[in-house]
Amino acid sequence: MDAMHIEDDACPVCGMDAGGSTICAEHLSIEYHFCTAQCRENFLARPKLYTAGQSAGGSGRKVVKRRSFTLDSPVDLVHREHLIGVLELLMGIQHVNIDQRKISIDYNLIEITASQIEQALENAGATLGSGWSERLKRGWVHYTEENELDHLAAGEAACCNKPPAKG
């Protein structure tokens, strides 16, 4: 069966124009186009989050997070500017500050996760803190973000004092 093409040119993740983009994926026999590979990756991880009713990104929905990452060693001015440039190219990044060994980032969880930020930092040559407390902190952040995204994708469910939705 051929995939149905969505005529909407908006990326289902972030809402940006994806018209003419070659980055695409099929979900439930519908072909979706994305503005970046990052948006495609997010969509494939949780398609329900971006297709249930109106897409999360297209609706302007934001889940803003502020995280800090510790590097193994301080960065010099040139490497600092390079890291900031790399991070600001990612979708969903709102603010970046690097001070010696600490990187503070504000981002929209709907568009990017801490795991993706860490991967971008490593690809740019940064070495994240390798102590047990730093690894534990990063693992906890990954776990809580995955749970939050899964919860958002599931939508509202009935609870003990609210009857289930009819339909």
C-alpha positions in Angstrom: 0.0 0.0 0.0 1.3 3.4 -0.9 1.7 6.0 1.8 -0.7 8.9 1.7 1.1 12.3 1.5 0.2 15.0 3.9 -0.4 18.3 2.0 0.5 20.4 5.1 4.1 21.7 4.6 4.6 22.2 8.3 7.0 19.9 10.2 4.8 17.9 12.7 7.4 18.3 15.4 8.3 22.0 15.5 5.8 23.5 13.1 8.5 25.0 10.8 8.1 24.9 7.0 9.2 21.5 5.7 7.9 22.0 2.1 10.3 20.4 -0.4 12.2 18.6 2.3 13.6 15.2 1.5 13.7 14.2 5.2 10.5 12.1 5.6 9.0 9.1 7.5 5.9 7.1 7.2 3.6 6.5 10.1 0.2 4.6 9.7 0.5 4.8 5.9 0.9 8.6 6.0 4.1 10.2 4.8 5.3 13.1 7.0 8.1 15.6 6.0 10.5 17.2 8.5 12.6 20.3 8.5 15.6 18.5 10.1 16.8 15.0 10.9 16.5 15.9 14.6 12.7 16.4 14.2 12.4 13.1 12.3 14.2 11.3 15.1 11.9 12.8 17.7 8.8 11.9 15.6 9.9 8.3 15.1 10.5 7.9 18.9 6.9 9.1 19.8 4.7 9.6 16.7 1.5 9.8 18.8 2.9 12.9 20.6 3.0 14.7 17.2 0.0 13.2 15.4 -2.7 13.0 18.0 -5.1 15.7 17.0 -3.0 18.8 16.4 0.8 18.2 16.5 2.6 19.3 19.6 5.0 21.5 17.7 2.5 22.9 15.3 0.2 23.9 18.2 3.0 26.0 19.8 3.2 23.7 22.8 6.3 24.1 24.8 7.9 22.2 27.7 10.8 24.4 28.6 13.6 22.8 30.6 16.8 24.3 32.1 19.6 21.8 32.5 23.3 22.1 33.3 26.1 19.8 32.0 29.5 19.6 33.5 32.6 19.1 31.3 35.7 17.1 32.4 37.8 20.2 31.8 37.4 23.9 31.3 37.0 25.1 27.7 39.1 27.9 26.1 37.4 30.9 24.4 37.7 29.4 20.9 36.2 26.0 21.9 33.5 27.8 23.9 32.3 29.8 20.9 32.4 26.6 18.8 30.2 24.7 21.3 27.8 27.6 21.6 27.5 27.7 17.8 26.9 24.0 17.5 24.2 24.0 20.2 22.4 27.1 18.8 22.0 25.2 15.5 19.9 22.6 17.2 16.1 22.8 17.1 14.5 23.8 20.4 17.5 25.4 22.0 16.5 28.7 23.5 19.6 29.9 25.5 23.2 28.6 26.0 25.7 29.8 28.6 29.2 28.3 29.1 31.2 29.2 32.1 34.5 27.3 32.5 33.3 23.7 32.9 29.6 24.3 33.3 27.1 24.5 30.3 23.6 25.9 31.1 21.0 25.3 28.5 17.3 26.2 28.2 15.4 24.1 25.7 12.0 22.9 24.6 11.6 19.2 25.5 9.0 18.8 22.7 11.8 19.5 20.1 15.0 18.2 21.8 16.1 16.0 24.7 19.1 16.1 27.0 20.4 13.0 25.3 20.4 14.7 22.0 22.2 17.7 23.5 24.8 15.5 25.0 25.3 13.7 21.7 25.8 17.1 19.9 28.3 18.2 22.6 30.3 15.0 22.2 30.2 15.3 18.4 31.6 18.8 18.8 34.5 17.5 20.8 33.3 18.2 24.4 33.9 15.6 27.1 31.1 15.4 29.6 31.9 14.9 33.3 32.7 11.2 33.8 32.4 11.0 37.6 29.7 8.7 39.1 27.6 11.6 40.3 27.6 13.3 36.9 26.7 10.0 35.1 23.9 9.4 37.7 22.5 12.9 37.2 22.5 12.5 33.4 20.8 9.1 33.7 18.1 10.5 36.0 17.5 13.4 33.6 17.1 10.9 30.7 14.7 8.8 32.7 12.5 11.7 33.7 12.4 13.2 30.3 11.5 9.9 28.7 8.7 9.4 31.2 7.4 13.0 30.7 7.4 12.6 26.9 5.6 9.2 27.2 3.0 10.8 29.5 2.5 13.7 27.0 2.1 11.2 24.1 -0.5 9.2 26.1 -2.8 12.1 26.5 -5.3 12.4 29.3 -6.5 9.3 30.9 -9.5 8.6 33.2 -8.8 8.8 36.9 -10.7 7.8 40.0 -12.8 11.0 40.1 -13.2 11.6 36.3 -15.2 9.2 34.1 -13.5 7.9 30.9 -13.9 9.9 27.7 -16.8 8.7 25.5 -16.1 8.2 21.9 
